[in-house]
Amino acid sequence: MSTTAPPRRSEAPVAVRPQRRRKVDAAFYVMLLPALALFTLLIIGPALAGMYFSVTNYVGYGEYSFVGLANYLVLFTDPRILAAYGFTLGFSVVAVLLVNAIALFLAVLLNSKIRFKTALRGVFFIPMVVSGIVIAYVFNYIFSTSLPAVFGSLGITAWSSSILANESWAWVAVVIVTAWQAIPSALIIYLAGLLAIPEEVYEASSLDGATPWRQFTAITLPLVAGYVVINTVLGFKNFLNAYDIIVGLTNGGPGTATSSVAMTIFTGFTSGDYAYQMANAVVFFIITVVISVLQLRIINRRGVSL
């Protein structure tokens, strides 16, 4: 005896209600107002005022008149300004490479099985908590007095004078001191990246006969590549704005050999070049934004989040 199943009733489609947008409490906007007011007053307002004065002949006080784009046209032909940009960009590239190479090397050592690595980590982080101007004055004494005396006693006449007085080598001192202060912050980021790598990966590679160098190139470096990008972006941004270490170490000298863009702008504000250096600041801001956007595109392609 065959039984026939009763026909199934077609279910009526369920209407999907559009999700209502959650209403934001007005208290949040009230709490946001003080921050917006301070940001406008201290950041946006001065920036707009600076852009306004960059098209005038304002010297910082008194009357002024509009000159259009004259400041910008002179800016791109001023050898002193071009030299400042050349030094800043070159110094930033060299400092980024040096800081990342040394910081990654130290991070690998401090992450390995060595004695007193906890105490060594504390020692390497000391430069991070010292003021940049204090560090610059200490190294100024070392480069100007201590090292020439040591080299002079050893009979090395080529280094018996201060490196800070040499136009060809003063930038090296700036890079050394800047790297000495910047390495700890990059070191922290690299240590975080190394601690995220499972120990089993290294144990498996050791069983396969991989040498320490092979482990570094095939395991460590690819897995910390995102942290390299982060340190490169943050370091390059900071080095572009280098100011305090240069002021305390060389004060832009000898001559203008180590004068950065930031130092040129600040010194111009007090020497009657207010509007001219404000135009310089606007150009420097645009260049910094372009570099930042390019770096962010690189970060997005690698899937790294800051």
KEKE-3310 file (N, C-alpha, C; in steps of 0.2 Angstrom, whole numbers, plus 5000, padded with zeros to 4 digits):
npx = (5004:5004:5008:5004:5013:5008:5005:5018:5016:5020:5031:5028:5038:5049:5048:5062:5066:5073:5088:5088:5097:5107:5104:5114:5118:5116:5125:5137:5141:5142:5153:5163:5165:5174:5186:5187:5186:5198:5207:5204:5208:5221:5228:5221:5217:5230:5237:5229:5231:5244:5245:5239:5247:5258:5257:5260:5270:5274:5283:5282:5278:5270:5264:5259:5258:5250:5259:5256:5261:5275:5284:5284:5289:5302:5307:5309:5321:5330:5346:5350:5338:5335:5347:5344:5333:5339:5348:5340:5332:5341:5348:5337:5335:5347:5347:5336:5339:5350:5345:5335:5343:5352:5343:5335:5345:5350:5337:5336:5347:5343:5332:5336:5343:5352:5362:5357:5348:5337:5341:5349:5340:5334:5345:5347:5336:5338:5342:5330:5322:5328:5331:5331:5339:5347:5355:5361:5369:5378:5385:5390:5400:5408:5412:5418:5428:5433:5435:5444:5455:5458:5461:5471:5481:5484:5491:5484:5482:5472:5460:5461:5454:5438:5424:5413:5416:5419:5413:5411:5409:5401:5388:5388:5390:5378:5369:5373:5371:5357:5352:5356:5347:5335:5335:5330:5316:5312:5318:5309:5297:5302:5305:5293:5287:5296:5293:5281:5282:5281:5290:5291:5293:5306:5312:5308:5315:5328:5329:5329:5341:5344:5354:5359:5359:5352:5339:5336:5335:5325:5315:5314:5315:5305:5294:5294:5293:5282:5283:5295:5291:5282:5292:5300:5291:5287:5299:5305:5296:5298:5311:5311:5307:5317:5325:5329:5340:5349:5351:5357:5368:5376:5370:5366:5377:5394:5393:5379:5378:5372:5359:5343:5326:5316:5323:5328:5315:5311:5321:5320:5308:5311:5320:5315:5310:5297:5285:5291:5297:5286:5279:5288:5286:5273:5275:5284:5275:5266:5274:5277:5265:5262:5273:5269:5256:5261:5268:5258:5250:5259:5259:5246:5246:5254:5246:5247:5244:5244)
npy = (4994:5010:5026:5043:5057:5072:5087:5100:5116:5131:5142:5158:5172:5180:5196:5207:5219:5235:5239:5249:5264:5267:5278:5292:5297:5313:5318:5313:5321:5333:5330:5329:5342:5351:5345:5346:5360:5364:5358:5365:5378:5377:5370:5369:5383:5391:5385:5388:5402:5403:5399:5410:5421:5417:5421:5434:5449:5449:5452:5447:5457:5473:5481:5474:5468:5460:5448:5438:5423:5425:5422:5408:5406:5411:5402:5390:5392:5396:5393:5390:5385:5374:5366:5363:5355:5344:5340:5336:5325:5316:5314:5308:5296:5289:5288:5280:5268:5264:5264:5254:5243:5241:5240:5229:5219:5220:5216:5203:5197:5200:5193:5180:5165:5171:5176:5187:5195:5202:5212:5218:5223:5233:5242:5245:5253:5265:5277:5281:5288:5299:5317:5324:5336:5336:5324:5328:5339:5332:5323:5332:5337:5326:5323:5335:5337:5325:5314:5320:5322:5309:5303:5312:5309:5296:5298:5300:5311:5315:5314:5322:5334:5342:5333:5339:5351:5350:5351:5341:5329:5332:5329:5315:5314:5319:5309:5298:5301:5304:5291:5284:5288:5284:5271:5262:5264:5258:5245:5240:5238:5228:5218:5214:5209:5198:5190:5186:5176:5158:5147:5134:5134:5138:5127:5116:5120:5118:5105:5101:5105:5118:5133:5146:5158:5155:5153:5165:5172:5165:5163:5173:5186:5187:5185:5196:5207:5215:5223:5229:5238:5246:5252:5259:5268:5276:5280:5288:5298:5304:5308:5317:5328:5333:5342:5346:5338:5342:5356:5356:5349:5353:5365:5368:5370:5365:5382:5381:5367:5356:5360:5358:5356:5359:5366:5377:5383:5387:5396:5406:5412:5421:5430:5440:5434:5429:5427:5422:5410:5404:5401:5391:5382:5378:5371:5361:5354:5349:5341:5332:5326:5320:5310:5303:5298:5289:5280:5275:5268:5258:5251:5247:5238:5228:5223:5227:5234:5249)
npz = (5000:4995:5000:4999:5000:5008:4999:5000:5008:5001:5008:5014:5008:5020:5025:5025:5036:5035:5043:5056:5058:5071:5084:5089:5105:5110:5120:5117:5107:5113:5122:5113:5108:5116:5112:5098:5098:5104:5095:5083:5087:5090:5080:5067:5065:5067:5056:5044:5046:5044:5030:5024:5027:5020:5007:5008:5012:5025:5040:5053:5061:5062:5047:5032:5015:5000:4990:4982:4974:4975:4985:4985:4972:4973:4983:4977:4970:4978:4984:4998:5004:4995:4998:5012:5011:5003:5012:5023:5017:5013:5025:5032:5025:5027:5041:5043:5037:5045:5058:5058:5054:5064:5075:5072:5072:5086:5092:5088:5095:5108:5109:5109:5117:5129:5143:5156:5148:5151:5159:5150:5140:5147:5148:5135:5132:5138:5131:5126:5135:5138:5136:5119:5117:5128:5125:5114:5118:5126:5117:5109:5117:5117:5104:5101:5111:5118:5109:5099:5107:5111:5098:5095:5104:5100:5089:5077:5066:5057:5063:5074:5076:5079:5073:5070:5065:5052:5036:5028:5035:5046:5046:5048:5061:5066:5061:5068:5082:5081:5078:5089:5098:5093:5091:5102:5102:5090:5092:5102:5095:5086:5094:5099:5087:5085:5097:5093:5084:5083:5093:5089:5075:5073:5080:5071:5060:5064:5066:5052:5048:5046:5046:5058:5051:5039:5045:5049:5037:5030:5039:5051:5045:5034:5042:5051:5042:5041:5053:5050:5040:5047:5056:5047:5042:5053:5058:5047:5046:5058:5057:5047:5053:5061:5073:5087:5091:5081:5083:5096:5093:5082:5078:5065:5058:5051:5045:5034:5033:5040:5042:5044:5036:5045:5055:5048:5045:5058:5062:5053:5056:5066:5061:5052:5041:5040:5032:5021:5026:5030:5019:5015:5025:5021:5009:5013:5022:5012:5005:5015:5017:5005:5005:5016:5012:5001:5009:5016:5007:5003:5015:5015:5005:5009:5019:5032:5048:5057)
capx = (5000:5008:5006:5007:5015:5004:5009:5021:5014:5025:5032:5028:5044:5049:5051:5067:5066:5079:5091:5088:5103:5107:5104:5119:5116:5119:5130:5144:5143:5144:5159:5167:5165:5180:5192:5186:5188:5205:5210:5203:5211:5228:5230:5218:5218:5237:5239:5226:5234:5251:5244:5237:5253:5263:5256:5261:5277:5274:5289:5281:5275:5268:5260:5261:5254:5250:5264:5254:5265:5282:5288:5285:5294:5309:5308:5312:5327:5335:5351:5350:5332:5336:5352:5341:5329:5343:5351:5335:5330:5347:5349:5332:5335:5352:5345:5331:5342:5355:5341:5332:5347:5355:5338:5333:5351:5349:5331:5337:5351:5340:5327:5339:5344:5358:5362:5356:5345:5332:5345:5352:5335:5333:5351:5346:5330:5339:5342:5323:5319:5333:5329:5336:5344:5353:5359:5365:5375:5383:5388:5394:5407:5412:5414:5422:5434:5435:5437:5450:5460:5460:5464:5478:5486:5486:5495:5480:5480:5466:5454:5462:5450:5431:5421:5407:5418:5420:5407:5410:5408:5397:5381:5389:5389:5370:5366:5375:5367:5350:5351:5357:5341:5329:5335:5326:5309:5312:5319:5303:5293:5305:5305:5286:5287:5300:5289:5275:5284:5281:5296:5291:5295:5313:5314:5307:5320:5334:5329:5330:5348:5345:5359:5356:5358:5346:5333:5335:5333:5319:5309:5313:5314:5299:5288:5294:5293:5277:5286:5300:5287:5280:5297:5302:5286:5287:5306:5305:5291:5301:5318:5310:5306:5323:5327:5332:5347:5354:5352:5361:5374:5379:5366:5365:5384:5397:5389:5373:5379:5368:5353:5337:5321:5313:5327:5327:5309:5310:5326:5318:5303:5314:5325:5312:5308:5291:5281:5295:5298:5279:5278:5293:5282:5267:5278:5286:5269:5263:5279:5277:5258:5263:5277:5265:5251:5264:5270:5252:5249:5264:5257:5240:5247:5257:5241:5250:5240:5248)
capy = (5000:5016:5032:5049:5063:5078:5093:5105:5122:5136:5147:5165:5176:5184:5203:5209:5226:5238:5240:5256:5267:5268:5285:5293:5301:5320:5319:5311:5327:5338:5328:5330:5349:5353:5343:5350:5367:5365:5356:5370:5384:5376:5366:5372:5390:5393:5382:5393:5409:5403:5399:5416:5425:5414:5425:5441:5450:5450:5450:5445:5462:5478:5481:5470:5468:5454:5447:5432:5417:5427:5418:5401:5406:5412:5397:5384:5394:5398:5387:5388:5381:5367:5362:5361:5349:5339:5337:5332:5319:5312:5312:5304:5289:5285:5286:5275:5262:5263:5262:5248:5237:5240:5238:5222:5215:5219:5213:5196:5195:5200:5187:5173:5163:5173:5178:5194:5198:5206:5218:5222:5226:5239:5246:5248:5257:5271:5283:5283:5292:5305:5322:5324:5341:5334:5319:5332:5342:5327:5321:5338:5337:5320:5324:5341:5337:5319:5310:5323:5321:5302:5302:5316:5305:5290:5301:5300:5318:5316:5315:5326:5340:5340:5331:5344:5357:5347:5351:5334:5324:5334:5325:5308:5314:5320:5303:5294:5303:5303:5284:5282:5289:5282:5263:5259:5263:5253:5239:5238:5235:5222:5213:5212:5205:5192:5186:5183:5170:5152:5144:5128:5135:5137:5120:5112:5121:5116:5098:5100:5107:5125:5137:5152:5163:5152:5154:5173:5175:5162:5163:5179:5192:5187:5186:5203:5212:5221:5227:5233:5243:5251:5256:5263:5274:5280:5283:5293:5304:5308:5311:5323:5334:5333:5349:5347:5336:5346:5362:5355:5346:5357:5372:5369:5371:5372:5385:5378:5360:5352:5364:5354:5360:5362:5371:5383:5387:5390:5401:5411:5416:5426:5434:5444:5430:5426:5425:5417:5403:5401:5397:5385:5377:5375:5367:5355:5351:5346:5335:5327:5323:5315:5304:5299:5294:5284:5275:5271:5264:5252:5247:5243:5232:5222:5221:5229:5239:5253)
capz = (5000:4994:5003:4995:5005:5007:4996:5005:5007:5000:5013:5011:5010:5026:5023:5029:5038:5034:5049:5058:5060:5078:5085:5093:5110:5110:5125:5114:5103:5118:5125:5108:5106:5118:5109:5092:5099:5105:5089:5078:5089:5091:5074:5060:5065:5065:5049:5040:5046:5040:5023:5023:5028:5015:5001:5009:5014:5033:5043:5060:5065:5058:5041:5026:5009:4997:4985:4978:4974:4974:4990:4982:4966:4976:4987:4973:4967:4984:4986:5005:5005:4992:5002:5018:5009:5001:5019:5027:5014:5013:5032:5034:5022:5030:5048:5043:5036:5050:5064:5057:5053:5071:5080:5071:5075:5093:5094:5087:5100:5115:5109:5109:5124:5132:5150:5157:5142:5153:5161:5143:5137:5151:5146:5128:5132:5142:5127:5124:5141:5139:5131:5114:5118:5133:5122:5109:5121:5129:5111:5107:5121:5115:5097:5101:5115:5120:5103:5096:5112:5110:5092:5095:5108:5096:5083:5071:5065:5052:5067:5080:5076:5079:5067:5070:5062:5046:5032:5024:5040:5052:5045:5051:5069:5067:5060:5074:5088:5080:5078:5096:5102:5089:5090:5107:5100:5084:5095:5105:5090:5083:5100:5099:5081:5086:5102:5090:5080:5087:5094:5086:5069:5073:5081:5065:5055:5066:5064:5045:5047:5045:5050:5061:5045:5035:5049:5049:5030:5028:5044:5055:5041:5031:5047:5054:5037:5043:5058:5046:5037:5053:5059:5042:5041:5059:5058:5042:5048:5064:5055:5042:5057:5065:5075:5093:5091:5076:5087:5101:5091:5077:5077:5058:5055:5050:5040:5034:5031:5043:5043:5042:5034:5051:5058:5043:5046:5064:5063:5049:5060:5071:5057:5047:5035:5043:5027:5016:5029:5031:5012:5015:5029:5017:5004:5017:5024:5006:5003:5020:5016:4999:5007:5020:5008:4998:5014:5018:5001:5004:5021:5014:5000:5013:5024:5039:5052:5062)
cpx = (5004:5005:5009:5008:5011:5008:5011:5018:5020:5025:5032:5035:5044:5052:5056:5067:5072:5081:5091:5095:5102:5108:5110:5117:5120:5124:5137:5146:5146:5151:5165:5169:5172:5186:5192:5188:5195:5209:5210:5208:5219:5232:5228:5219:5225:5239:5235:5229:5241:5250:5243:5243:5259:5263:5257:5269:5278:5280:5288:5278:5274:5264:5263:5256:5255:5255:5262:5259:5273:5286:5289:5289:5301:5311:5312:5318:5332:5339:5351:5344:5333:5342:5349:5337:5333:5346:5346:5333:5335:5348:5344:5333:5341:5351:5340:5334:5347:5351:5338:5337:5350:5349:5336:5339:5351:5343:5332:5341:5347:5334:5330:5341:5351:5357:5361:5352:5340:5335:5347:5346:5333:5339:5349:5341:5332:5339:5335:5320:5323:5331:5334:5341:5349:5358:5364:5371:5380:5388:5392:5401:5411:5415:5419:5429:5437:5438:5443:5456:5463:5464:5471:5483:5489:5490:5491:5478:5474:5460:5455:5458:5443:5428:5415:5409:5420:5414:5406:5408:5403:5390:5382:5387:5381:5367:5367:5371:5359:5348:5352:5351:5335:5329:5331:5319:5308:5313:5313:5298:5295:5304:5298:5284:5290:5296:5283:5276:5285:5288:5297:5294:5303:5316:5313:5313:5327:5335:5330:5337:5349:5350:5356:5354:5352:5339:5331:5332:5326:5313:5308:5311:5308:5293:5288:5294:5288:5279:5292:5297:5285:5286:5300:5297:5287:5294:5307:5301:5295:5308:5317:5309:5312:5325:5331:5339:5352:5355:5357:5368:5379:5376:5366:5372:5387:5394:5382:5373:5374:5361:5347:5331:5317:5317:5327:5321:5309:5315:5323:5312:5305:5319:5322:5310:5302:5287:5284:5295:5291:5277:5282:5289:5276:5270:5281:5280:5266:5268:5278:5270:5259:5267:5273:5259:5255:5266:5263:5249:5253:5261:5251:5241:5250:5252:5243:5246:5244:5244)
cpy = (5006:5022:5038:5054:5069:5084:5098:5112:5127:5141:5154:5169:5180:5191:5205:5217:5229:5240:5248:5259:5269:5276:5287:5298:5308:5321:5317:5317:5332:5337:5329:5337:5352:5351:5346:5357:5368:5363:5362:5376:5383:5373:5370:5379:5393:5391:5387:5400:5409:5403:5406:5421:5423:5418:5433:5443:5452:5447:5448:5451:5468:5477:5476:5470:5461:5454:5441:5426:5419:5423:5411:5401:5407:5406:5391:5386:5396:5392:5385:5383:5374:5363:5359:5355:5343:5336:5333:5326:5314:5309:5307:5297:5286:5283:5281:5268:5259:5260:5256:5242:5236:5237:5231:5217:5214:5215:5205:5193:5195:5195:5180:5171:5165:5175:5185:5198:5203:5213:5222:5225:5233:5244:5249:5253:5264:5277:5286:5288:5298:5310:5322:5330:5340:5329:5323:5336:5338:5325:5326:5339:5332:5321:5330:5341:5330:5315:5314:5322:5314:5301:5306:5312:5299:5292:5301:5308:5320:5317:5318:5332:5337:5338:5336:5350:5356:5347:5345:5329:5326:5330:5318:5308:5315:5313:5298:5295:5302:5295:5281:5283:5286:5274:5260:5258:5258:5246:5236:5235:5229:5216:5210:5208:5198:5187:5183:5177:5164:5149:5137:5128:5135:5130:5115:5113:5119:5108:5096:5103:5114:5129:5143:5158:5161:5154:5161:5175:5171:5162:5170:5185:5192:5188:5193:5208:5217:5225:5232:5239:5249:5255:5261:5269:5279:5284:5289:5299:5308:5311:5317:5329:5335:5340:5349:5344:5340:5353:5361:5352:5351:5364:5373:5369:5365:5375:5383:5370:5355:5355:5360:5359:5363:5367:5378:5387:5391:5396:5407:5415:5422:5431:5438:5440:5426:5423:5420:5410:5400:5398:5391:5380:5374:5370:5360:5351:5346:5340:5330:5323:5318:5309:5300:5295:5288:5278:5271:5266:5257:5248:5244:5237:5227:5220:5222:5235:5243:5253)
cpz = (5000:4997:5000:5000:5003:5004:5001:5003:5006:5005:5011:5013:5016:5024:5028:5030:5038:5041:5051:5060:5067:5080:5090:5098:5109:5115:5122:5110:5108:5121:5119:5106:5109:5114:5102:5092:5100:5098:5083:5080:5089:5084:5068:5060:5063:5058:5044:5040:5043:5033:5020:5022:5023:5008:5002:5011:5021:5036:5051:5064:5060:5052:5036:5020:5005:4991:4981:4979:4974:4979:4988:4976:4968:4979:4983:4969:4972:4985:4993:5006:5002:4996:5008:5016:5007:5008:5022:5024:5014:5020:5034:5031:5025:5037:5048:5042:5042:5056:5063:5057:5060:5076:5079:5073:5082:5096:5093:5093:5107:5115:5110:5116:5126:5139:5150:5152:5145:5156:5155:5140:5141:5149:5139:5127:5135:5137:5125:5129:5142:5134:5125:5114:5122:5129:5117:5112:5124:5123:5108:5110:5119:5109:5097:5105:5116:5114:5100:5101:5112:5104:5092:5099:5105:5090:5076:5070:5061:5057:5073:5081:5076:5073:5065:5066:5054:5042:5029:5029:5046:5052:5048:5058:5070:5066:5066:5080:5087:5081:5085:5100:5099:5090:5096:5105:5095:5087:5099:5100:5087:5088:5100:5093:5082:5091:5099:5086:5085:5087:5090:5078:5068:5075:5075:5060:5057:5065:5057:5043:5045:5049:5053:5055:5041:5039:5049:5043:5028:5033:5047:5050:5037:5036:5051:5048:5038:5048:5055:5043:5042:5055:5054:5041:5047:5059:5053:5043:5053:5061:5050:5047:5062:5067:5081:5094:5086:5080:5092:5099:5087:5076:5069:5054:5054:5044:5040:5032:5034:5045:5040:5040:5040:5055:5054:5044:5052:5065:5058:5052:5064:5067:5052:5041:5036:5037:5022:5019:5030:5024:5012:5019:5025:5012:5008:5020:5018:5004:5009:5019:5010:5001:5011:5017:5004:5002:5016:5013:5001:5009:5019:5009:5004:5019:5031:5042:5057:5069)
residu = (MET:SER:THR:THR:ALA:PRO:PRO:ARG:ARG:SER:GLU:ALA:PRO:VAL:ALA:VAL:ARG:PRO:GLN:ARG:ARG:ARG:LYS:VAL:ASP:ALA:ALA:PHE:TYR:VAL:MET:LEU:LEU:PRO:ALA:LEU:ALA:LEU:PHE:THR:LEU:LEU:ILE:ILE:GLY:PRO:ALA:LEU:ALA:GLY:MET:TYR:PHE:SER:VAL:THR:ASN:TYR:VAL:GLY:TYR:GLY:GLU:TYR:SER:PHE:VAL:GLY:LEU:ALA:ASN:TYR:LEU:VAL:LEU:PHE:THR:ASP:PRO:ARG:ILE:LEU:ALA:ALA:TYR:GLY:PHE:THR:LEU:GLY:PHE:SER:VAL:VAL:ALA:VAL:LEU:LEU:VAL:ASN:ALA:ILE:ALA:LEU:PHE:LEU:ALA:VAL:LEU:LEU:ASN:SER:LYS:ILE:ARG:PHE:LYS:THR:ALA:LEU:ARG:GLY:VAL:PHE:PHE:ILE:PRO:MET:VAL:VAL:SER:GLY:ILE:VAL:ILE:ALA:TYR:VAL:PHE:ASN:TYR:ILE:PHE:SER:THR:SER:LEU:PRO:ALA:VAL:PHE:GLY:SER:LEU:GLY:ILE:THR:ALA:TRP:SER:SER:SER:ILE:LEU:ALA:ASN:GLU:SER:TRP:ALA:TRP:VAL:ALA:VAL:VAL:ILE:VAL:THR:ALA:TRP:GLN:ALA:ILE:PRO:SER:ALA:LEU:ILE:ILE:TYR:LEU:ALA:GLY:LEU:LEU:ALA:ILE:PRO:GLU:GLU:VAL:TYR:GLU:ALA:SER:SER:LEU:ASP:GLY:ALA:THR:PRO:TRP:ARG:GLN:PHE:THR:ALA:ILE:THR:LEU:PRO:LEU:VAL:ALA:GLY:TYR:VAL:VAL:ILE:ASN:THR:VAL:LEU:GLY:PHE:LYS:ASN:PHE:LEU:ASN:ALA:TYR:ASP:ILE:ILE:VAL:GLY:LEU:THR:ASN:GLY:GLY:PRO:GLY:THR:ALA:THR:SER:SER:VAL:ALA:MET:THR:ILE:PHE:THR:GLY:PHE:THR:SER:GLY:ASP:TYR:ALA:TYR:GLN:MET:ALA:ASN:ALA:VAL:VAL:PHE:PHE:ILE:ILE:THR:VAL:VAL:ILE:SER:VAL:LEU:GLN:LEU:ARG:ILE:ILE:ASN:ARG:ARG:GLY:VAL:SER:LEU)
# end
